[in-house]
Amino acid sequence: MKPVKIGLLGLGTVGCGTINVLQRNAVEITRRAGREIQVVQATARDIKKDRPCDVSGITLTSDPAEVVNNPDIDVVVELIGGYEPARELVLQAIENGKHVVTANKALIAVHGNEIFAAAQEKKVMVAFEAAVAGGIPIIKAIREGLSGNRIQWLAGIINGTGNFILTEMRDALQGCSSAAGDRTSGAAKGRSFDDVLNEAQQLGYAEADPSFDIEGIDAAHKLTILASISFGVPLQFDKAYVEGITKITQADVAYAEQLGYRIKHLGIARNAGDGIELRVHPTLIPERRLIANVDGVMNAVLVKGDAVGPTLYYGAGAGAEPTASAVVADLVDVVRTLTTDPNSRVPHLAFQPDALSDLEILPMEKVETAYYLRLDVVDRPGVLADITRIFGDMGISIEAVIQKEPDEGADTVALILLTHRVAEKNMNSAIEQVEALDSVHGSVMRIRVEHLSSDWS
């Protein structure tokens, strides 16, 4: 059979990684796909630039329209990222009857409903494994491997930059590895968020503008996709609750350690019965949980199905060849199904298009979770009683309290509270009242707590 011809939009890190994997593993890929896969055309802003991949035999162009309109190309691989012109190019490729493979999480999360509808009409495939968690085959695992399950919840570390920053802040704490020492002794001497972010940029883990990573937008794109294929709902990025990690301090990391927790930037999606929780925020996780020990730039996704129970998927969430691994796997899937009846293919969002649920995405105020709270309070009798009285009136139960000794000459002292589960609406009201007390200085630092246990459903 004649080779399947590929047009590549974007010849950057992942684009070159894809070419390298296709060339190095050509024999194995052909044996798996049943046909040879050839990249015949690719776009690049500078077609004369030296690249870490062999582009001999590949026609290079600076005009992506040439690729999507090339009648000889069977599959367009979109690796340019962003919303536009990626959306326009993908829709044009679909209109031309071409299958599409993309690693663009922002495109799928925001415009996926439109793209999949167009693909359904033209009877072509849009594959997007590389859009979430790099080389981890989490899309296929949920969409196909767990298709016999009712997914109850998932929680993921799905942004390597944020995970690197939080890992480095924790590892820098002096004495945190000493079983006998004070686990918060390094709170004032650990590395600051800004310091570690600067290192992440120098190492290439963070962009010059890191806002998508550290503010949680990147993770929310990916979580939106995972929630859709898990619960059979349309993509609804605009309804996700998104909170970044910029307010996390060395002190918070140290206090979490003392309480037996680790801080991770999690994406959480959960079927709460009356709606879907869709939220990204810093989260305290018990240090004994496997996902709490996922460090550096690695990613991990914990998925709970009613039949299989909790399952954990771990691996490289980014990088040239880990992401290329997912791109090439999608290409193999597309080639395998080129002659398949379009109505018999695996649905884009796991559920048949006419069977998607209208279950709502819950507003954050309806979500129930436990909380870590850090307050700066005046060091005088009765302050804790005033605070706990407010919490009691709002139905908030306190699990643990840590009150540190004040620094020499300081007027305030750090007060740490760990609560039981309560509705976010109640916690918002309680925090507003606490911050109004003259004995409380500044804002209350709030981090949600999740135990991610098998009985959380």
C-alpha positions as CSV (number, residue, x, y, z in Angstrom):
1,M,0.0,0.0,0.0
2,K,1.2,3.5,-0.7
3,P,2.6,5.5,2.2
4,V,0.5,7.9,4.2
5,K,1.7,11.4,3.6
6,I,2.0,13.9,6.5
7,G,2.1,17.6,6.5
8,L,3.7,19.2,9.6
9,L,2.6,22.6,10.8
10,G,5.5,23.7,13.0
11,L,9.1,22.6,13.0
12,G,10.1,23.5,16.5
13,T,11.0,21.2,19.4
14,V,8.1,18.8,19.1
15,G,8.1,19.0,15.3
16,C,11.7,17.9,15.1
17,G,11.1,15.3,17.8
18,T,8.3,13.9,15.7
19,I,10.5,13.6,12.6
20,N,13.3,12.0,14.6
21,V,10.9,9.4,16.1
22,L,9.3,8.6,12.7
23,Q,12.7,8.2,11.1
24,R,14.4,6.2,13.9
25,N,11.5,3.8,14.4
26,A,10.3,3.7,10.8
27,V,10.3,-0.1,10.6
28,E,8.4,-0.7,13.9
29,I,5.9,2.1,13.1
30,T,5.2,0.7,9.6
31,R,4.7,-2.8,11.1
32,R,2.2,-1.4,13.6
33,A,0.4,0.9,11.3
34,G,0.3,-1.4,8.3
35,R,1.5,1.4,6.0
36,E,4.6,3.6,5.9
37,I,4.2,7.1,7.3
38,Q,6.1,9.9,5.6
39,V,6.5,13.5,6.4
40,V,6.5,15.2,3.0
41,Q,6.0,18.9,3.8
42,A,6.5,21.1,6.8
43,T,6.2,24.7,7.8
44,A,8.7,26.9,9.6
45,R,9.1,30.6,10.1
46,D,12.7,30.4,9.0
47,I,13.1,27.5,6.5
48,K,17.0,28.0,6.4
49,K,17.5,27.6,10.1
50,D,19.6,24.7,11.3
51,R,17.5,22.1,13.2
52,P,18.1,19.0,15.3
53,C,16.4,16.8,12.8
54,D,17.0,15.6,9.2
55,V,14.6,17.5,6.9
56,S,16.2,16.2,3.7
57,G,13.4,15.0,1.4
58,I,10.8,17.2,3.2
59,T,9.5,20.3,1.3
60,L,9.8,23.3,3.7
61,T,7.5,26.3,3.4
62,S,6.8,29.4,5.5
63,D,3.2,29.4,4.4
64,P,1.0,26.9,6.4
65,A,-1.8,27.3,3.9
66,E,0.3,25.4,1.4
67,V,0.3,22.4,3.7
68,V,-3.4,22.3,4.5
69,N,-4.4,22.8,0.9
70,N,-1.9,20.3,-0.5
71,P,-4.0,17.6,-2.2
72,D,-1.2,15.0,-1.7
73,I,-1.2,15.3,2.1
74,D,-3.4,12.8,4.0
75,V,-2.9,14.0,7.6
76,V,-2.1,17.4,8.9
77,V,-0.1,17.5,12.2
78,E,-0.6,20.9,14.0
79,L,2.2,21.8,16.3
80,I,2.2,25.6,16.2
81,G,0.2,26.1,19.4
82,G,-2.1,28.9,20.5
83,Y,-5.7,29.7,19.3
84,E,-5.1,31.4,16.0
85,P,-4.1,30.8,13.3
86,A,-4.2,27.2,14.5
87,R,-8.0,27.1,14.6
88,E,-8.4,28.5,11.1
89,L,-5.8,26.1,9.7
90,V,-7.2,23.0,11.4
91,L,-10.7,23.8,10.2
92,Q,-9.4,24.3,6.7
93,A,-7.6,21.0,6.8
94,I,-10.8,19.3,7.9
95,E,-12.8,21.1,5.2
96,N,-10.3,19.7,2.7
97,G,-11.0,16.2,4.0
98,K,-7.7,15.7,5.8
99,H,-7.3,14.0,9.2
100,V,-5.7,16.1,11.9
101,V,-3.3,15.3,14.7
102,T,-2.6,18.1,17.2
103,A,-0.7,18.7,20.4
104,N,-2.5,22.0,21.0
105,K,-4.3,21.8,24.4
106,A,-5.5,25.4,24.2
107,L,-7.0,24.9,20.8
108,I,-8.9,21.7,21.9
109,A,-10.1,23.1,25.2
110,V,-11.5,26.3,23.8
111,H,-12.5,25.4,20.2
112,G,-12.7,21.6,20.4
113,N,-16.5,21.5,20.2
114,E,-16.5,23.4,16.9
115,I,-13.6,21.4,15.6
116,F,-15.0,18.0,16.4
117,A,-18.4,18.9,14.9
118,A,-16.7,19.9,11.7
119,A,-14.7,16.6,11.7
120,Q,-17.8,14.6,12.3
121,E,-19.5,16.2,9.3
122,K,-16.5,15.6,7.1
123,K,-16.0,12.1,8.5
124,V,-12.4,12.7,9.4
125,M,-10.5,12.1,12.6
126,V,-8.9,14.7,15.0
127,A,-6.5,13.0,17.4
128,F,-5.0,14.9,20.4
129,E,-3.2,12.6,22.7
130,A,-0.2,14.9,22.9
131,A,-2.4,17.8,24.1
132,V,-2.4,16.5,27.7
133,A,0.5,15.3,29.8
134,G,3.1,14.9,27.0
135,G,4.1,11.3,26.6
136,I,1.7,9.8,29.1
137,P,-1.1,8.1,27.1
138,I,-3.8,9.4,29.4
139,I,-6.4,10.2,26.7
140,K,-6.3,6.7,25.4
141,A,-6.3,5.2,28.9
142,I,-9.5,7.0,29.9
143,R,-11.3,7.0,26.5
144,E,-10.6,3.3,25.7
145,G,-8.8,1.5,28.6
146,L,-11.4,2.6,31.1
147,S,-14.4,2.6,28.8
148,G,-16.2,0.0,31.0
149,N,-16.0,2.3,34.0
150,R,-18.0,5.2,35.4
151,I,-15.3,7.7,36.1
152,Q,-15.8,9.2,39.6
153,W,-13.0,11.6,39.8
154,L,-9.5,12.5,38.5
155,A,-6.7,14.6,39.9
156,G,-3.6,15.5,38.0
157,I,-0.2,17.2,38.2
158,I,-0.4,18.3,34.6
159,N,2.0,21.2,34.4
160,G,5.7,20.5,34.8
161,T,6.8,24.1,35.4
162,G,4.6,24.5,38.4
163,N,5.6,21.1,39.8
164,F,9.3,22.0,39.4
165,I,8.8,25.2,41.3
166,L,7.0,23.6,44.2
167,T,9.4,20.7,44.3
168,E,12.4,23.0,44.5
169,M,10.8,25.2,47.2
170,R,10.2,22.1,49.3
171,D,13.7,20.5,48.7
172,A,15.4,23.7,49.7
173,L,14.0,23.6,53.2
174,Q,16.8,23.0,55.7
175,G,16.2,20.0,58.0
176,C,13.1,18.7,56.1
177,S,14.8,15.4,55.5
178,S,15.8,14.9,59.1
179,A,13.5,12.6,61.0
180,A,14.5,14.0,64.3
181,G,14.8,17.7,63.5
182,D,12.3,20.5,63.3
183,R,10.7,20.1,59.9
184,T,10.0,23.8,59.7
185,S,13.4,24.9,60.6
186,G,14.1,26.0,57.1
187,A,11.0,28.0,56.6
188,A,12.8,31.3,56.6
189,K,15.8,30.1,54.7
190,G,14.2,28.1,51.8
191,R,14.1,29.4,48.3
192,S,11.4,31.9,47.3
193,F,8.9,31.4,44.5
194,D,10.6,34.1,42.4
195,D,14.0,32.6,42.9
196,V,12.9,29.1,41.7
197,L,10.9,30.6,38.8
198,N,14.0,32.4,37.6
199,E,15.9,29.1,37.6
200,A,13.0,27.3,35.8
201,Q,13.3,30.0,33.0
202,Q,17.1,29.6,32.8
203,L,16.7,25.8,32.5
204,G,14.1,26.2,29.8
205,Y,11.2,24.8,31.8
206,A,9.4,28.1,31.9
207,E,8.8,30.6,29.1
208,A,9.9,34.2,29.3
209,D,6.2,34.9,30.1
210,P,5.3,32.1,32.4
211,S,1.8,33.2,33.2
212,F,0.0,30.3,31.5
213,D,2.0,27.9,33.7
214,I,2.1,29.6,37.1
215,E,-1.4,31.0,36.9
216,G,-2.9,27.6,36.1
217,I,-4.3,28.3,32.6
218,D,-2.2,25.6,30.9
219,A,-3.4,23.0,33.5
220,A,-7.0,24.2,33.1
221,H,-6.8,23.6,29.3
222,K,-5.7,20.1,29.9
223,L,-8.2,19.4,32.8
224,T,-11.0,20.6,30.6
225,I,-10.1,17.9,28.0
226,L,-9.7,15.2,30.6
227,A,-13.1,16.1,32.2
228,S,-14.9,16.0,28.9
229,I,-13.7,12.5,28.0
230,S,-14.2,11.2,31.6
231,F,-17.7,12.4,32.1
232,G,-19.1,12.7,28.6
233,V,-19.8,16.5,28.7
234,P,-18.9,19.2,26.2
235,L,-15.6,21.0,26.5
236,Q,-16.3,24.0,28.9
237,F,-13.0,25.7,29.6
238,D,-14.7,29.0,30.5
239,K,-16.4,27.4,33.5
240,A,-13.2,26.0,35.1
241,Y,-12.1,27.5,38.4
242,V,-8.4,28.5,38.0
243,E,-5.9,29.6,40.7
244,G,-2.2,29.8,40.3
245,I,0.8,29.2,42.7
246,T,2.3,32.7,42.9
247,K,1.1,33.3,46.5
248,I,2.8,30.1,47.9
249,T,5.6,31.0,50.3
250,Q,8.4,29.0,51.8
251,A,6.5,29.2,55.1
252,D,3.5,27.5,53.6
253,V,5.6,24.7,52.1
254,A,7.2,24.2,55.5
255,Y,4.0,24.2,57.5
256,A,2.5,21.7,55.1
257,E,5.4,19.4,55.7
258,Q,5.0,19.7,59.5
259,L,1.3,18.8,59.1
260,G,2.2,15.7,57.0
261,Y,1.3,17.2,53.6
262,R,2.9,18.3,50.4
263,I,1.7,21.2,48.3
264,K,0.9,20.3,44.6
265,H,-0.7,22.3,41.9
266,L,-3.6,20.0,41.0
267,G,-6.2,19.9,38.3
268,I,-9.3,18.2,39.8
269,A,-12.4,17.0,38.1
270,R,-15.1,15.2,40.0
271,N,-18.7,14.0,39.4
272,A,-20.4,15.4,42.5
273,G,-23.8,14.0,41.5
274,D,-25.5,17.3,40.9
275,G,-22.7,18.6,38.7
276,I,-19.0,18.4,37.7
277,E,-16.3,20.0,39.8
278,L,-13.7,21.5,37.4
279,R,-10.9,23.2,39.3
280,V,-7.2,24.0,39.2
281,H,-5.5,25.3,42.4
282,P,-2.7,24.6,44.9
283,T,-3.6,21.6,47.0
284,L,-2.3,20.0,50.2
285,I,-2.0,16.2,49.7
286,P,-1.0,13.7,52.4
287,E,2.7,13.0,51.9
288,R,2.1,9.2,51.8
289,R,0.1,9.4,48.6
290,L,2.0,8.4,45.5
291,I,0.9,11.5,43.6
292,A,2.4,13.7,46.4
293,N,5.8,12.2,45.6
294,V,5.7,13.2,41.9
295,D,8.6,15.7,41.7
296,G,10.4,18.0,39.3
297,V,8.9,18.4,35.8
298,M,7.2,15.1,35.8
299,N,3.4,14.7,35.4
300,A,0.9,12.3,36.9
301,V,-2.8,11.7,36.7
302,L,-4.8,9.8,39.3
303,V,-8.1,8.4,37.9
304,K,-10.8,6.7,40.0
305,G,-13.2,4.4,38.1
306,D,-16.1,2.6,39.8
307,A,-14.9,-0.8,38.6
308,V,-11.1,-0.5,38.5
309,G,-10.6,1.7,41.5
310,P,-7.8,4.3,41.6
311,T,-5.2,4.1,38.8
312,L,-2.1,6.3,38.4
313,Y,-0.4,7.4,35.2
314,Y,3.0,8.8,35.5
315,G,5.7,10.1,33.0
316,A,7.2,13.0,31.2
317,G,4.7,15.8,30.6
318,A,6.7,17.6,28.0
319,G,9.8,17.5,25.9
320,A,10.6,16.8,22.3
321,E,10.4,13.1,22.1
322,P,8.0,12.3,25.0
323,T,5.4,14.6,23.2
324,A,6.5,13.2,19.8
325,S,5.7,9.7,21.2
326,A,2.1,10.7,21.6
327,V,2.0,12.5,18.2
328,V,3.3,9.4,16.5
329,A,0.9,7.1,18.4
330,D,-2.0,9.3,17.1
331,L,-0.6,9.0,13.6
332,V,-0.5,5.2,13.9
333,D,-4.1,5.2,15.1
334,V,-5.2,7.4,12.2
335,V,-3.5,5.2,9.7
336,R,-5.0,2.1,11.1
337,T,-8.6,3.5,10.8
338,L,-8.3,5.2,7.4
339,T,-10.5,2.5,5.8
340,T,-12.8,2.1,8.8
341,D,-16.4,3.1,8.7
342,P,-16.4,6.6,10.2
343,N,-19.3,5.7,12.5
344,S,-17.3,2.8,13.9
345,R,-14.3,4.9,15.0
346,V,-13.6,5.8,18.7
347,P,-15.5,9.0,19.4
348,H,-13.4,12.2,19.8
349,L,-14.6,12.8,23.3
350,A,-15.1,9.1,24.3
351,F,-18.9,9.3,24.2
352,Q,-21.0,9.3,21.0
353,P,-21.6,12.9,19.9
354,D,-25.3,12.7,20.3
355,A,-24.9,11.2,23.8
356,L,-23.0,13.9,25.6
357,S,-24.5,14.9,29.0
358,D,-25.8,18.3,29.9
359,L,-24.6,17.9,33.5
360,E,-23.5,21.3,34.7
361,I,-20.1,22.5,35.7
362,L,-20.5,23.5,39.4
363,P,-19.5,27.0,40.5
364,M,-16.7,27.0,43.0
365,E,-18.8,28.2,45.9
366,K,-20.7,24.8,45.8
367,V,-17.5,22.7,46.0
368,E,-16.7,21.1,49.4
369,T,-13.1,20.6,50.5
370,A,-10.9,20.9,53.6
371,Y,-8.6,23.9,54.0
372,Y,-5.2,25.0,55.2
373,L,-5.3,28.6,56.4
374,R,-2.4,30.9,57.4
375,L,-3.1,34.1,59.3
376,D,-0.9,36.8,60.8
377,V,-2.5,37.7,64.1
378,V,-1.7,40.0,67.1
379,D,-0.1,38.0,69.9
380,R,-2.6,38.5,72.6
381,P,-5.1,36.4,74.6
382,G,-8.5,35.8,73.1
383,V,-7.5,36.1,69.4
384,L,-7.8,32.3,68.7
385,A,-11.2,32.3,70.5
386,D,-12.5,35.1,68.3
387,I,-11.5,33.3,65.1
388,T,-12.8,29.8,66.1
389,R,-16.1,31.4,67.2
390,I,-16.6,32.8,63.6
391,F,-15.7,29.4,62.2
392,G,-18.1,27.7,64.5
393,D,-20.9,30.0,63.5
394,M,-20.3,29.0,59.8
395,G,-20.3,25.3,60.6
396,I,-16.5,24.9,60.1
397,S,-14.7,22.3,62.2
398,I,-11.0,22.7,63.1
399,E,-8.8,19.7,62.7
400,A,-5.4,21.1,63.8
401,V,-3.9,24.4,65.0
402,I,-0.3,25.5,64.9
403,Q,0.7,28.8,66.6
404,K,4.3,29.8,66.1
405,E,6.3,31.9,68.6
406,P,6.6,35.5,67.4
407,D,9.9,36.6,66.0
408,E,11.9,39.0,68.2
409,G,10.4,42.5,67.9
410,A,7.4,41.3,65.8
411,D,3.9,42.5,66.6
412,T,2.2,39.5,64.9
413,V,2.5,35.7,64.9
414,A,1.7,33.1,62.3
415,L,-1.4,31.1,63.1
416,I,-2.0,27.9,61.0
417,L,-5.4,26.2,60.9
418,L,-6.4,22.9,59.2
419,T,-10.2,22.5,58.8
420,H,-12.5,19.6,58.0
421,R,-14.5,19.6,54.8
422,V,-16.9,22.5,54.3
423,A,-18.6,24.3,51.3
424,E,-16.5,27.0,49.7
425,K,-19.3,29.5,50.2
426,N,-19.2,29.1,54.0
427,M,-15.4,29.4,54.0
428,N,-15.5,32.6,51.9
429,S,-17.9,34.1,54.4
430,A,-15.8,33.0,57.4
431,I,-12.6,34.4,55.9
432,E,-14.3,37.7,55.1
433,Q,-15.3,38.0,58.8
434,V,-11.9,36.9,60.1
435,E,-10.1,39.5,57.9
436,A,-12.3,42.2,59.4
437,L,-11.0,41.5,62.9
438,D,-8.6,44.2,64.2
439,S,-6.4,41.3,65.5
440,V,-5.8,39.9,62.1
441,H,-3.3,41.6,59.8
442,G,-3.5,41.4,56.0
443,S,-5.3,38.6,54.0
444,V,-5.8,35.0,55.0
445,M,-3.7,32.6,53.0
446,R,-6.0,29.7,51.9
447,I,-4.9,26.4,50.3
448,R,-7.4,23.6,49.7
449,V,-6.8,20.1,51.1
450,E,-7.6,16.9,49.4
451,H,-6.9,13.4,50.7
452,L,-7.6,11.7,47.3
453,S,-8.6,8.5,49.1
454,S,-10.4,5.6,47.3
455,D,-13.6,6.4,49.3
456,W,-13.8,9.9,47.9
457,S,-16.6,9.6,45.4
